[in-house]
């Protein structure tokens, strides 16, 4: 019977959907009420569902939250792992203390990730073999070290498997005390990270994937051996631009340069570098600095503001709800975000969408997102040099408000065109159409790689 199904002509089975694709999306932790990867998976899947017939496959625990939003999915398939789910949830809360970015948690997740995909395959296999879908897209987990069973199961068809955007593998920067503590805590896991390639199904995942979507230039470089099917889509995050941003900002204008930092107050976010760089402007009353976030570094940062003589110009608001944090962001002129090891940089997306000029370190996700027309990125050299470069940038922006306004407008246009969830869904659609042989191959490579190629070409022309 199965042979008969596979022997039918594809056009005879496919319902008329126009240009819509029938996509089976794997995003087990997708949940609109949560943060980090769970929210990213939901938003990305929802954006694709506005364009295509998307069947979303999730954990049973997330089903109620997803359905409550009444999303435009064609179907929602909830997979229950029963007692495995309870063990995983208990472990996250009591062992890993909800540290979702922990490398130890990623390693611990390996068997649970495979168990979910095995159950999902058993549930969806009949429909897949009957070609009721055009393609399988794994959105979650985002990390590149957790393999997929689907890639192996679909190695001979009948439909292609696509993975991404994936991220991870960012090296620890040298010469920064901010990275030292966290590097020591993760040293053992960091040293064995490359051994993931030898885990069962790890090599098969990328060997048999029809397309691999990298969310950072670092991840792209890690998988460059698969260049013929490798694509770059900056950041796994996205934004939903607000049409009222300009009106809201105009009512909040100030004669001072409004600076803001949003993020966890942990060493690698390097908020202290931003405070040191802003100190000359703050001392002279030409700027104010708002810090939204909390963490183990807060006390040390408060002490730093006192020692620099800028405490009365710096406001610590602690951890806020997302909507409250966005109100503070909308009132700012410049996002000072000198994080020295950041994969995604979601706050940079949000800053650009709200007309806030980002000033970042050229490393990881923020360095991939920001370009000279919309913000500033300084080379990752050493602490004192980064502070000096940030100081110069902030002084230029305080002095040249026309430049600030021009970059603000260009940033909002850039965010709407390239960084919104809808824009990302359009870009991923191009990749999926190529994977199923219904469209041309899009040229999606990191800007840094294109620059290197252009330089090499120019040198060759000179010779």
N, C-alpha and C positions, 0 to 999 in steps of 0.2 A: 504494500500500500504506500509506504514511504517513497519507494522508487517511482511510483506513478506520480506522486505529488511533485517530486523533483524533476520529473521528465516533462511537466507541462511547460508551455511557453510562458515566460514571465508576464508578457502583456495581457495574457488571458486571465491572469489572477489579480492584477493590480487594479483597484478601484480608481475611478477618475478623480484625481485630486488637483488637476492643473499642474502648477509648478511646485506644489507642496511635496515635501519628502515625508516618508513615514519613518520616524526615528525612534529607536528604543534607547532611552537614556538611563544609564546606570548612575544613580546618585544616592547611595544608601542613607547617608546622614542628612539629606536635604530637608531643611526646616526653616520656614520664614520667621519663626519666633526666636531663633537662636542667632549666634554670631559666627564669625570665622568661616570655615569651610561649609558648614551647614547652610548658612544664609547665601553664600556664593553659589552653591549648587542649585538652590531653589531659584534664585534670581536669573541665573544663566538658563536653566531649564525653562522657566516661564517665558523668557524672551524668545527662545527658540519655538515655544509653543504658540506664540503669536504669529509665527510665520509658517509653521509646519504641523503635521499631525504627530504629536509627541506622546509616547507612552513612557511615563516616569516610573522607575522601579526604585522603591525606597524601603527602609526598615518599617516594620509595623508600628513601632513607637512614634514615628513621625507622621503617620497617616492623618490623624485628627487635625493637627496643625496645618498641614498642607491643604486638606479638603475645606477647612474653615475659610481659607482665603478665596475659595471658588476660582481657582486658576483655570486657564484655557487649555489644560492638557486633554488630549484625546482619551487617555485612560491613565489610571494610577494603579500600579500593582504593588501591594504591600507584602513584604516577605518577613515572616516571623522565624526567629532563631530560638525562640522560647528561652530555655535556661541559659544559653550562651549570651543572649542579650543582657540578662540580669547580671551575669558575671562581669561582662564588659562595663556596664553602667556602674556597678559597685566599685570596680577597679579604678575607673576614671575619678570617681569622687573621693575614695578613701586612700588609694595608693598614689595616684598621680596628681591629686588635689586640683583637678580641673585644669591642669597645665596642658592645654591642647596642642601647643607647639613643641612639647617635649619630644626629643629624639627617642627617649626610652618608651614613650607611649606609642610612637610610630612602630618601633620594633615589636612591641607587645600586640599591636593590632594585626599583625600578619596573618595568624590563623583565623581570626574573626573575619577579615576581609575575604579570604578564600572561601570560608564557610558561607558567607552571604552570596557570593557569586555562584557557588555550587547550587544553592537553593534557588537562586534566580534562574539559573540555566534550566533546572528541572521544571520550573514553572513555565518558562517561556519557550522551551525548546520546540514544541510542536508548531507554534506560530512562526518561529524563526525558520524552521525547515520548510514550512509552507510558503515562505517568502511574503509574509504579511507585513514585513518591515523592509525598508531599503538599506538600512545601516544601523549598526550598534555604536553608540557613543558613550564612552565612560567619562563622566565629568568628575566624579568623586571616587576615591580619595584623590586629592591634588598631588600629594607627594609622589615622586617618580620611583620610589623604592618598593612600593607595594604592587606586586604583579596582578595580572588579570587572567582568570581561567577562560574567559570568553575569547581572548585572542587565540588561545590554543584550540578551543573547541571549533572556532570558525576558520581555522587555518586552510581548510579546503572549501570554504563557503558554507552556505549558499550566498551569504551577504558579507560585506566587509566590516571590519572592526576598526574604530578610530578611538584614540585615547588623548585626553587633554582638555584644557590646558593643564600641563603638569609643571611642577616647580620643585625647587630644592637643590641641595648640593652646593650652596654658597660657602666658599671657604672663609675661615676666620681671618680677619685683617691683622696684619702685624703692626706693632708699634703703638697700640692703643690700650691703655690701662682698662678702658671700659669693657673691652672684650675678654680680658684676662680671666676674670672670675668665672664667667659663663663658659668660656672655653675649657677651663679646668673641670667644671662640673660635667661637661659633655665630652670630655677628651676621649674616653674609651669608646663611646658610641661613634664619635666622629672618625676615629681611626679605623673602625671596622665597617664604616658605611659602604665602602666600595664592594664589600663582600656580598651585598644584596644581589649582585649579578649571578651568584652561584646558588641562590635559593631556587626551589622548584618553581617553574613557570616564569621566572624572571626574564630569561633570555627570550623565551617564546613570546612574551608580551610584546616586545618591540620588534622582534623578527617578523611576526605574523601580522602586526598592525598594518592596515592599509595607509594610515596617516598618523603622524605624531605631532601634537600641538604643544610647543614649548611656551611657557609663560614668562620666561626671562632669557636674556642673552647668555647667562651662565648655563642654564639648562640646555639651551640650544647647542652650545659648545660641547656639552657633555654627550649629546646624542648626534653629533655631526657626522658620524659614520653612516647614519641613516638619512643623509642629506637629500636623497631623491624623494623622500616622502615626509620630510621634516618641515614644519611651518612655525613661524613666530607670531604670537599674538600677545602684545605687551600686557603683563599682569593677568592673574586669574580673576581679579576684581573687575567691577564695573560700577557705573553710577546711573541714577535716574535724575537728569537735570531738572531743576525747578524753573519754570518760566518767570517766576516773580523775583528772581535773584537781584536784578538791577534795582527794582523799586524798593526792595527790602534794604539793600546796601545804602541807597541814597539817603535813607532816614537815619543811618548810623554813622555818617561821615564825621571824622575828627581831624583836627589840625595836627595831631600827633601821628606818627607812624605806628599803626597797631600791629604788633607781632603776636603770633600764637604758636604754641606747641601743643599737639594732641597725640597722646600715646601713653603706653605704659612707662612708668618711671623706673626703668630698669637700666643697668649699665649700658647695654649695647644701643639703646635709643639715643644715648649721648646728649641728653638735654643740657648737660653742663657746658658743652661746647657752644651751644646756642646762647646761653646766658653770658658766657665770657665774651662772645663776639658782640652781643648787643649792649654790653655795659657802657661804652662811651656815649651811645645815643640815650640810654636810660638816665645816666647821671646828669646829662644836660637838659633833661626834660623834653627831648625831641621824640621820644617813643614810649610806649607802654608794652608790657609783655604779659600775656595770659597763658597760663599752663593748665591744661585739662588732662587729667589722668592721675593715677595713683600707683604706688608700688614701693618697694624697699628703698629706693633712692630718694624718696621725698624729703626726709629729714636732712640728708646731706645736701640736697639742692637748696633747701631753705637756709641752711647754714652758709652755703656759697653766696646767696644773695646778700646776706648780712656782711660777709667778709668783703664783697665787692662794692658795698655801699649802695646797692640798688633795690633793697627789700621793699621800699615804699612804691616802687614802680612795677613790681611783679606781683601778680595775683595767682594764687594756687586755688583751683576750684575742686580738685579731687576728681573722683570717678563720677561722671554724669550719664544720664540716659542719652541715647544717641541724638534725639531731637534737641535736647538742651545743648549738647556739645556742638551741634550744627548751628545753633543760634550764635554761639560765641565765634565760630569759624566765619560765619557770614559777616560779622562785624569787624573782621580782621583785614589788614592789607597784605600781610606777608605770613606765610607758613614757614617757620624755621624748624626744619626737620632733618637734623644732621645724623640720623641713625646710621651706624657704621656696619650694620648687618641686617638688612631688611629684604625679605623675599618679594612681598607684594606691594606694600605701600598704599593701602586703601585710602588713607587720609589724604594722600597726594591727589588721587582721583577726585575726591570730594572737594579739595581746595580749588583745583582747576575749574570744576563745574560751578563753583560759587564765586569765581572771580578773585580768588586769593592767589597771589603769586608765590609759588613754592621755591624755597631755597634748600637744596638737598646736597648730599654727598653722592658723587658719581660712582655708585657701587650698588649692585643688586637691583631690586625692582624700581625704586625711585629714580635711579640713573637711567633706566630704560624708558621711563615714562616722560621725563622732563626733557625738553629740547630748548635751544637758545631763544626761540621766539615766545615762549610761554613761561620761562622760569630760569633759574640758575642752578648749576650743579658744579661743585668744586671737587677737584681730584682728592682721592683718599691717600694722603701722604703720611702725615703724623699729626698729633694733637695740636701742637702750636701752629703749624702751617694751616691746618683746617680752620682754626679760630681766626687767623689773620685774613684768610680768604673770605670767610663769612663776614668778618668785620667790614671789609671793603665793599662787598655786595650790599650789605644793609645801609652803609653810608651813601652809596650811589642811589639806592631806591628812596632814601629819605630826602635826598637833595633834588632828585629828578622825578617829580610827580607825574609828568607827562609820560615818561618811560613806564612808570608803574601802571598808569591807566591803560597804556597801549598793550602791555603784556597781559593785563587783566582781561581785556576784551578778547585778545587772541587766545588766551587760555580757555575761556568759556566756549569759543567756537571750536577749538580743538577737542575739548571734552565732549561736546555734543556730537561731533562728527566721528570720533574714533574711540572714545572711552565709555560711552553709554552702553547699557546692556543691549539695547536694540542694535547699535552699531556693531557690537561684538557678535551678536547673533547673525548679522548679515555676513560678517567676515568668516565665521565658522561655517556658514552655509556654503560659501565658495569652496571651502576645503572638502566638505561632505559631498558636494556635487562632483568634484574632481575624483574623490575616492570611489564613487559609484559609476564613474565614467559618463557623467552627464554634463560636464563642464570643463573648461580649460584649467590648467594648473595655475593657481594664483602665486605671484612672487611675493612671499611673506618671509623676509629675512630681517634680522636685527640691523638697526641703522649702523651700529658699530662695525658689523661685518661688511656692510655695503661700503662704508667709508674706507675700510682697509682695501677692499677690492678696487675702488676708484683710485686710491693712491698707487696701488700696484700697477694699474693700467696706465696711469699718467707717467710713472717711472719708465715703463716699458716703451711708451710712445717717445719719451725723451731720448731713450737709448736707440 
